Amino acid sequence: MDKQPAVVFRNVGQLYFPQTRVECHYSLTSEHGWSSSDWIGIFQMGWSSVKQYHTYTWALVPEGYTEGTSIDHCAVFQGTS
């Protein structure tokens, strides 16, 4: 039996425009374990290294989250000028 991913990204766009706000919606299964170094990055298609991100944001533990439960959450990337 294949192990299901602990993080599932939802509504992922095929194209994002520079300097625009991007919302990254994701679900965490009960198997996910938080780390203080968790982050979510935006990469160009075809990336081959985690060092090739355009921008990133820290994936902070949602308020009221209980370890070992599933949750839907959203990370926001602010557009810059």
PDB file as gemmi writes it, atoms N, CA and C in Angstrom:
CRYST1    1.000    1.000    1.000  90.00  90.00  90.00 P 1                      
ATOM      1  N   MET A   1       0.835  -1.177   0.000  1.00  0.00           N  
ATOM      2  CA  MET A   1       0.000   0.000   0.000  1.00  0.00           C  
ATOM      3  C   MET A   1       0.883   1.244   0.000  1.00  0.00           C  
ATOM      4  N   ASP A   2       0.599   2.192  -0.914  1.00  0.00           N  
ATOM      5  CA  ASP A   2       1.376   3.419  -1.005  1.00  0.00           C  
ATOM      6  C   ASP A   2       1.033   4.365   0.136  1.00  0.00           C  
ATOM      7  N   LYS A   3       2.068   5.012   0.677  1.00  0.00           N  
ATOM      8  CA  LYS A   3       1.863   5.986   1.734  1.00  0.00           C  
ATOM      9  C   LYS A   3       1.359   7.286   1.116  1.00  0.00           C  
ATOM     10  N   GLN A   4       0.312   7.860   1.685  1.00  0.00           N  
ATOM     11  CA  GLN A   4      -0.249   9.111   1.193  1.00  0.00           C  
ATOM     12  C   GLN A   4       0.642  10.274   1.644  1.00  0.00           C  
ATOM     13  N   PRO A   5       0.737  11.343   0.821  1.00  0.00           N  
ATOM     14  CA  PRO A   5       1.561  12.493   1.222  1.00  0.00           C  
ATOM     15  C   PRO A   5       0.958  13.190   2.439  1.00  0.00           C  
ATOM     16  N   ALA A   6       1.823  13.752   3.278  1.00  0.00           N  
ATOM     17  CA  ALA A   6       1.370  14.458   4.470  1.00  0.00           C  
ATOM     18  C   ALA A   6       0.881  15.866   4.135  1.00  0.00           C  
ATOM     19  N   VAL A   7       1.356  16.433   3.021  1.00  0.00           N  
ATOM     20  CA  VAL A   7       0.931  17.766   2.578  1.00  0.00           C  
ATOM     21  C   VAL A   7       0.358  17.633   1.173  1.00  0.00           C  
ATOM     22  N   VAL A   8      -0.846  18.162   0.976  1.00  0.00           N  
ATOM     23  CA  VAL A   8      -1.503  18.120  -0.328  1.00  0.00           C  
ATOM     24  C   VAL A   8      -1.846  19.556  -0.723  1.00  0.00           C  
ATOM     25  N   PHE A   9      -1.252  20.039  -1.830  1.00  0.00           N  
ATOM     26  CA  PHE A   9      -1.540  21.386  -2.300  1.00  0.00           C  
ATOM     27  C   PHE A   9      -2.812  21.363  -3.134  1.00  0.00           C  
ATOM     28  N   ARG A  10      -3.649  22.392  -2.966  1.00  0.00           N  
ATOM     29  CA  ARG A  10      -4.939  22.457  -3.646  1.00  0.00           C  
ATOM     30  C   ARG A  10      -5.023  23.721  -4.490  1.00  0.00           C  
ATOM     31  N   ASN A  11      -5.748  23.652  -5.579  1.00  0.00           N  
ATOM     32  CA  ASN A  11      -5.988  24.806  -6.453  1.00  0.00           C  
ATOM     33  C   ASN A  11      -4.683  25.460  -6.908  1.00  0.00           C  
ATOM     34  N   VAL A  12      -3.741  24.647  -7.320  1.00  0.00           N  
ATOM     35  CA  VAL A  12      -2.451  25.164  -7.765  1.00  0.00           C  
ATOM     36  C   VAL A  12      -2.607  25.733  -9.176  1.00  0.00           C  
ATOM     37  N   GLY A  13      -2.234  26.994  -9.334  1.00  0.00           N  
ATOM     38  CA  GLY A  13      -2.338  27.643 -10.635  1.00  0.00           C  
ATOM     39  C   GLY A  13      -1.225  27.201 -11.574  1.00  0.00           C  
ATOM     40  N   GLN A  14      -1.477  27.318 -12.858  1.00  0.00           N  
ATOM     41  CA  GLN A  14      -0.465  26.980 -13.858  1.00  0.00           C  
ATOM     42  C   GLN A  14       0.438  28.171 -14.164  1.00  0.00           C  
ATOM     43  N   LEU A  15      -0.013  29.376 -13.792  1.00  0.00           N  
ATOM     44  CA  LEU A  15       0.714  30.592 -14.125  1.00  0.00           C  
ATOM     45  C   LEU A  15       0.484  31.634 -13.055  1.00  0.00           C  
ATOM     46  N   TYR A  16       1.546  32.270 -12.618  1.00  0.00           N  
ATOM     47  CA  TYR A  16       1.457  33.366 -11.648  1.00  0.00           C  
ATOM     48  C   TYR A  16       2.196  34.561 -12.224  1.00  0.00           C  
ATOM     49  N   PHE A  17       1.667  35.749 -12.005  1.00  0.00           N  
ATOM     50  CA  PHE A  17       2.279  36.962 -12.538  1.00  0.00           C  
ATOM     51  C   PHE A  17       3.147  37.627 -11.483  1.00  0.00           C  
ATOM     52  N   PRO A  18       4.307  38.160 -11.892  1.00  0.00           N  
ATOM     53  CA  PRO A  18       5.179  38.858 -10.938  1.00  0.00           C  
ATOM     54  C   PRO A  18       4.439  40.022 -10.273  1.00  0.00           C  
ATOM     55  N   GLN A  19       4.824  40.361  -9.082  1.00  0.00           N  
ATOM     56  CA  GLN A  19       4.277  41.469  -8.302  1.00  0.00           C  
ATOM     57  C   GLN A  19       2.797  41.300  -7.963  1.00  0.00           C  
ATOM     58  N   THR A  20       2.283  40.079  -7.962  1.00  0.00           N  
ATOM     59  CA  THR A  20       0.900  39.854  -7.565  1.00  0.00           C  
ATOM     60  C   THR A  20       0.861  38.981  -6.317  1.00  0.00           C  
ATOM     61  N   ARG A  21      -0.182  39.150  -5.543  1.00  0.00           N  
ATOM     62  CA  ARG A  21      -0.392  38.366  -4.325  1.00  0.00           C  
ATOM     63  C   ARG A  21      -0.808  36.946  -4.727  1.00  0.00           C  
ATOM     64  N   VAL A  22      -0.200  35.947  -4.105  1.00  0.00           N  
ATOM     65  CA  VAL A  22      -0.517  34.545  -4.405  1.00  0.00           C  
ATOM     66  C   VAL A  22      -0.906  33.853  -3.106  1.00  0.00           C  
ATOM     67  N   GLU A  23      -2.051  33.177  -3.129  1.00  0.00           N  
ATOM     68  CA  GLU A  23      -2.478  32.367  -1.998  1.00  0.00           C  
ATOM     69  C   GLU A  23      -2.192  30.908  -2.318  1.00  0.00           C  
ATOM     70  N   CYS A  24      -1.549  30.229  -1.401  1.00  0.00           N  
ATOM     71  CA  CYS A  24      -1.205  28.816  -1.571  1.00  0.00           C  
ATOM     72  C   CYS A  24      -2.020  28.008  -0.567  1.00  0.00           C  
ATOM     73  N   HIS A  25      -3.051  27.330  -1.051  1.00  0.00           N  
ATOM     74  CA  HIS A  25      -3.920  26.535  -0.189  1.00  0.00           C  
ATOM     75  C   HIS A  25      -3.397  25.101  -0.118  1.00  0.00           C  
ATOM     76  N   TYR A  26      -3.386  24.566   1.083  1.00  0.00           N  
ATOM     77  CA  TYR A  26      -2.910  23.202   1.249  1.00  0.00           C  
ATOM     78  C   TYR A  26      -3.608  22.523   2.413  1.00  0.00           C  
ATOM     79  N   SER A  27      -3.595  21.204   2.365  1.00  0.00           N  
ATOM     80  CA  SER A  27      -4.155  20.387   3.440  1.00  0.00           C  
ATOM     81  C   SER A  27      -3.018  19.578   4.053  1.00  0.00           C  
ATOM     82  N   LEU A  28      -3.061  19.452   5.358  1.00  0.00           N  
ATOM     83  CA  LEU A  28      -2.096  18.624   6.076  1.00  0.00           C  
ATOM     84  C   LEU A  28      -2.844  17.429   6.640  1.00  0.00           C  
ATOM     85  N   THR A  29      -2.327  16.250   6.380  1.00  0.00           N  
ATOM     86  CA  THR A  29      -2.947  15.054   6.937  1.00  0.00           C  
ATOM     87  C   THR A  29      -2.477  14.878   8.373  1.00  0.00           C  
ATOM     88  N   SER A  30      -3.102  13.968   9.070  1.00  0.00           N  
ATOM     89  CA  SER A  30      -2.741  13.732  10.470  1.00  0.00           C  
ATOM     90  C   SER A  30      -1.319  13.186  10.617  1.00  0.00           C  
ATOM     91  N   GLU A  31      -0.714  12.710   9.516  1.00  0.00           N  
ATOM     92  CA  GLU A  31       0.651  12.176   9.568  1.00  0.00           C  
ATOM     93  C   GLU A  31       1.717  13.275   9.541  1.00  0.00           C  
ATOM     94  N   HIS A  32       1.321  14.506   9.245  1.00  0.00           N  
ATOM     95  CA  HIS A  32       2.296  15.597   9.150  1.00  0.00           C  
ATOM     96  C   HIS A  32       2.843  15.946  10.522  1.00  0.00           C  
ATOM     97  N   GLY A  33       4.138  16.183  10.577  1.00  0.00           N  
ATOM     98  CA  GLY A  33       4.783  16.637  11.804  1.00  0.00           C  
ATOM     99  C   GLY A  33       5.414  18.001  11.559  1.00  0.00           C  
ATOM    100  N   TRP A  34       5.054  18.998  12.335  1.00  0.00           N  
ATOM    101  CA  TRP A  34       5.567  20.352  12.135  1.00  0.00           C  
ATOM    102  C   TRP A  34       7.030  20.455  12.510  1.00  0.00           C  
ATOM    103  N   SER A  35       7.731  21.310  11.799  1.00  0.00           N  
ATOM    104  CA  SER A  35       9.122  21.627  12.094  1.00  0.00           C  
ATOM    105  C   SER A  35       9.260  23.139  12.041  1.00  0.00           C  
ATOM    106  N   SER A  36      10.122  23.704  12.862  1.00  0.00           N  
ATOM    107  CA  SER A  36      10.317  25.156  12.856  1.00  0.00           C  
ATOM    108  C   SER A  36      10.972  25.635  11.566  1.00  0.00           C  
ATOM    109  N   SER A  37      11.442  24.700  10.741  1.00  0.00           N  
ATOM    110  CA  SER A  37      12.084  25.090   9.479  1.00  0.00           C  
ATOM    111  C   SER A  37      11.207  24.795   8.259  1.00  0.00           C  
ATOM    112  N   ASP A  38       9.893  24.534   8.448  1.00  0.00           N  
ATOM    113  CA  ASP A  38       8.985  24.295   7.326  1.00  0.00           C  
ATOM    114  C   ASP A  38       8.760  25.586   6.544  1.00  0.00           C  
ATOM    115  N   TRP A  39       8.851  25.491   5.223  1.00  0.00           N  
ATOM    116  CA  TRP A  39       8.576  26.645   4.380  1.00  0.00           C  
ATOM    117  C   TRP A  39       7.927  26.185   3.089  1.00  0.00           C  
ATOM    118  N   ILE A  40       7.273  27.124   2.405  1.00  0.00           N  
ATOM    119  CA  ILE A  40       6.617  26.854   1.127  1.00  0.00           C  
ATOM    120  C   ILE A  40       7.221  27.824   0.120  1.00  0.00           C  
ATOM    121  N   GLY A  41       7.673  27.296  -1.012  1.00  0.00           N  
ATOM    122  CA  GLY A  41       8.304  28.140  -2.019  1.00  0.00           C  
ATOM    123  C   GLY A  41       7.570  28.108  -3.340  1.00  0.00           C  
ATOM    124  N   ILE A  42       7.805  29.140  -4.136  1.00  0.00           N  
ATOM    125  CA  ILE A  42       7.304  29.185  -5.507  1.00  0.00           C  
ATOM    126  C   ILE A  42       8.500  28.975  -6.422  1.00  0.00           C  
ATOM    127  N   PHE A  43       8.360  27.991  -7.308  1.00  0.00           N  
ATOM    128  CA  PHE A  43       9.436  27.592  -8.203  1.00  0.00           C  
ATOM    129  C   PHE A  43       8.989  27.706  -9.653  1.00  0.00           C  
ATOM    130  N   GLN A  44       9.958  27.901 -10.528  1.00  0.00           N  
ATOM    131  CA  GLN A  44       9.674  27.856 -11.960  1.00  0.00           C  
ATOM    132  C   GLN A  44       9.482  26.396 -12.357  1.00  0.00           C  
ATOM    133  N   MET A  45       8.617  26.161 -13.343  1.00  0.00           N  
ATOM    134  CA  MET A  45       8.423  24.783 -13.817  1.00  0.00           C  
ATOM    135  C   MET A  45       9.766  24.193 -14.242  1.00  0.00           C  
ATOM    136  N   GLY A  46       9.962  22.934 -13.924  1.00  0.00           N  
ATOM    137  CA  GLY A  46      11.180  22.246 -14.303  1.00  0.00           C  
ATOM    138  C   GLY A  46      12.319  22.408 -13.311  1.00  0.00           C  
ATOM    139  N   TRP A  47      12.043  22.959 -12.152  1.00  0.00           N  
ATOM    140  CA  TRP A  47      13.105  23.163 -11.167  1.00  0.00           C  
ATOM    141  C   TRP A  47      13.713  21.828 -10.762  1.00  0.00           C  
ATOM    142  N   SER A  48      14.987  21.859 -10.362  1.00  0.00           N  
ATOM    143  CA  SER A  48      15.664  20.622  -9.999  1.00  0.00           C  
ATOM    144  C   SER A  48      16.377  20.702  -8.646  1.00  0.00           C  
ATOM    145  N   SER A  49      16.307  21.865  -8.000  1.00  0.00           N  
ATOM    146  CA  SER A  49      16.959  22.038  -6.706  1.00  0.00           C  
ATOM    147  C   SER A  49      16.113  22.969  -5.846  1.00  0.00           C  
ATOM    148  N   VAL A  50      16.042  22.696  -4.543  1.00  0.00           N  
ATOM    149  CA  VAL A  50      15.278  23.580  -3.663  1.00  0.00           C  
ATOM    150  C   VAL A  50      15.889  24.979  -3.595  1.00  0.00           C  
ATOM    151  N   LYS A  51      17.095  25.139  -4.077  1.00  0.00           N  
ATOM    152  CA  LYS A  51      17.740  26.459  -4.105  1.00  0.00           C  
ATOM    153  C   LYS A  51      17.216  27.329  -5.253  1.00  0.00           C  
ATOM    154  N   GLN A  52      16.380  26.778  -6.115  1.00  0.00           N  
ATOM    155  CA  GLN A  52      15.896  27.505  -7.289  1.00  0.00           C  
ATOM    156  C   GLN A  52      14.540  28.181  -7.062  1.00  0.00           C  
ATOM    157  N   TYR A  53      14.190  28.470  -5.835  1.00  0.00           N  
ATOM    158  CA  TYR A  53      12.910  29.122  -5.556  1.00  0.00           C  
ATOM    159  C   TYR A  53      12.959  30.602  -5.955  1.00  0.00           C  
ATOM    160  N   HIS A  54      11.776  31.150  -6.309  1.00  0.00           N  
ATOM    161  CA  HIS A  54      11.669  32.582  -6.602  1.00  0.00           C  
ATOM    162  C   HIS A  54      11.418  33.350  -5.315  1.00  0.00           C  
ATOM    163  N   THR A  55      10.561  32.798  -4.485  1.00  0.00           N  
ATOM    164  CA  THR A  55      10.248  33.390  -3.187  1.00  0.00           C  
ATOM    165  C   THR A  55       9.741  32.284  -2.278  1.00  0.00           C  
ATOM    166  N   TYR A  56       9.720  32.556  -0.995  1.00  0.00           N  
ATOM    167  CA  TYR A  56       9.212  31.566  -0.046  1.00  0.00           C  
ATOM    168  C   TYR A  56       8.574  32.287   1.134  1.00  0.00           C  
ATOM    169  N   THR A  57       7.810  31.529   1.903  1.00  0.00           N  
ATOM    170  CA  THR A  57       7.254  32.014   3.159  1.00  0.00           C  
ATOM    171  C   THR A  57       7.320  30.865   4.162  1.00  0.00           C  
ATOM    172  N   TRP A  58       7.454  31.214   5.422  1.00  0.00           N  
ATOM    173  CA  TRP A  58       7.487  30.191   6.462  1.00  0.00           C  
ATOM    174  C   TRP A  58       6.099  29.598   6.632  1.00  0.00           C  
ATOM    175  N   ALA A  59       6.029  28.300   6.816  1.00  0.00           N  
ATOM    176  CA  ALA A  59       4.766  27.599   7.050  1.00  0.00           C  
ATOM    177  C   ALA A  59       4.569  27.517   8.559  1.00  0.00           C  
ATOM    178  N   LEU A  60       3.908  28.524   9.095  1.00  0.00           N  
ATOM    179  CA  LEU A  60       3.720  28.615  10.542  1.00  0.00           C  
ATOM    180  C   LEU A  60       2.585  27.703  11.003  1.00  0.00           C  
ATOM    181  N   VAL A  61       2.703  27.222  12.213  1.00  0.00           N  
ATOM    182  CA  VAL A  61       1.666  26.364  12.786  1.00  0.00           C  
ATOM    183  C   VAL A  61       0.405  27.211  12.982  1.00  0.00           C  
ATOM    184  N   PRO A  62      -0.723  26.780  12.414  1.00  0.00           N  
ATOM    185  CA  PRO A  62      -1.966  27.544  12.575  1.00  0.00           C  
ATOM    186  C   PRO A  62      -2.396  27.620  14.040  1.00  0.00           C  
ATOM    187  N   GLU A  63      -2.963  28.752  14.410  1.00  0.00           N  
ATOM    188  CA  GLU A  63      -3.453  28.927  15.774  1.00  0.00           C  
ATOM    189  C   GLU A  63      -4.514  27.873  16.076  1.00  0.00           C  
ATOM    190  N   GLY A  64      -4.397  27.253  17.219  1.00  0.00           N  
ATOM    191  CA  GLY A  64      -5.372  26.250  17.634  1.00  0.00           C  
ATOM    192  C   GLY A  64      -5.141  24.865  17.052  1.00  0.00           C  
ATOM    193  N   TYR A  65      -4.044  24.685  16.300  1.00  0.00           N  
ATOM    194  CA  TYR A  65      -3.761  23.387  15.694  1.00  0.00           C  
ATOM    195  C   TYR A  65      -3.397  22.364  16.770  1.00  0.00           C  
ATOM    196  N   THR A  66      -3.924  21.154  16.641  1.00  0.00           N  
ATOM    197  CA  THR A  66      -3.594  20.054  17.537  1.00  0.00           C  
ATOM    198  C   THR A  66      -2.805  19.017  16.746  1.00  0.00           C  
ATOM    199  N   GLU A  67      -1.608  18.693  17.236  1.00  0.00           N  
ATOM    200  CA  GLU A  67      -0.740  17.705  16.576  1.00  0.00           C  
ATOM    201  C   GLU A  67      -1.495  16.402  16.367  1.00  0.00           C  
ATOM    202  N   GLY A  68      -1.329  15.815  15.169  1.00  0.00           N  
ATOM    203  CA  GLY A  68      -1.959  14.543  14.863  1.00  0.00           C  
ATOM    204  C   GLY A  68      -3.348  14.668  14.259  1.00  0.00           C  
ATOM    205  N   THR A  69      -3.767  15.895  13.931  1.00  0.00           N  
ATOM    206  CA  THR A  69      -5.057  16.101  13.280  1.00  0.00           C  
ATOM    207  C   THR A  69      -4.840  16.639  11.869  1.00  0.00           C  
ATOM    208  N   SER A  70      -5.855  16.524  11.039  1.00  0.00           N  
ATOM    209  CA  SER A  70      -5.806  17.074   9.682  1.00  0.00           C  
ATOM    210  C   SER A  70      -6.268  18.524   9.719  1.00  0.00           C  
ATOM    211  N   ILE A  71      -5.770  19.337   8.777  1.00  0.00           N  
ATOM    212  CA  ILE A  71      -6.144  20.746   8.745  1.00  0.00           C  
ATOM    213  C   ILE A  71      -5.978  21.294   7.334  1.00  0.00           C  
ATOM    214  N   ASP A  72      -6.816  22.248   6.954  1.00  0.00           N  
ATOM    215  CA  ASP A  72      -6.658  23.010   5.719  1.00  0.00           C  
ATOM    216  C   ASP A  72      -6.078  24.358   6.104  1.00  0.00           C  
ATOM    217  N   HIS A  73      -5.118  24.833   5.325  1.00  0.00           N  
ATOM    218  CA  HIS A  73      -4.463  26.096   5.652  1.00  0.00           C  
ATOM    219  C   HIS A  73      -4.078  26.834   4.375  1.00  0.00           C  
ATOM    220  N   CYS A  74      -3.625  28.056   4.542  1.00  0.00           N  
ATOM    221  CA  CYS A  74      -3.268  28.895   3.401  1.00  0.00           C  
ATOM    222  C   CYS A  74      -2.034  29.721   3.753  1.00  0.00           C  
ATOM    223  N   ALA A  75      -1.064  29.741   2.861  1.00  0.00           N  
ATOM    224  CA  ALA A  75       0.107  30.615   2.977  1.00  0.00           C  
ATOM    225  C   ALA A  75      -0.057  31.705   1.927  1.00  0.00           C  
ATOM    226  N   VAL A  76       0.346  32.934   2.268  1.00  0.00           N  
ATOM    227  CA  VAL A  76       0.176  34.051   1.352  1.00  0.00           C  
ATOM    228  C   VAL A  76       1.543  34.623   0.976  1.00  0.00           C  
ATOM    229  N   PHE A  77       1.749  34.768  -0.332  1.00  0.00           N  
ATOM    230  CA  PHE A  77       2.943  35.415  -0.860  1.00  0.00           C  
ATOM    231  C   PHE A  77       2.520  36.802  -1.303  1.00  0.00           C  
ATOM    232  N   GLN A  78       3.088  37.842  -0.713  1.00  0.00           N  
ATOM    233  CA  GLN A  78       2.725  39.215  -1.069  1.00  0.00           C  
ATOM    234  C   GLN A  78       3.482  39.639  -2.322  1.00  0.00           C  
ATOM    235  N   GLY A  79       2.791  40.310  -3.227  1.00  0.00           N  
ATOM    236  CA  GLY A  79       3.446  40.863  -4.416  1.00  0.00           C  
ATOM    237  C   GLY A  79       4.356  42.007  -4.003  1.00  0.00           C  
ATOM    238  N   THR A  80       5.483  42.124  -4.654  1.00  0.00           N  
ATOM    239  CA  THR A  80       6.403  43.220  -4.378  1.00  0.00           C  
ATOM    240  C   THR A  80       6.534  44.085  -5.612  1.00  0.00           C  
ATOM    241  N   SER A  81       6.875  45.341  -5.405  1.00  0.00           N  
ATOM    242  CA  SER A  81       7.038  46.223  -6.565  1.00  0.00           C  
ATOM    243  C   SER A  81       8.471  46.618  -6.758  1.00  0.00           C  
TER     244      SER A  81                                                      
END                                                                             
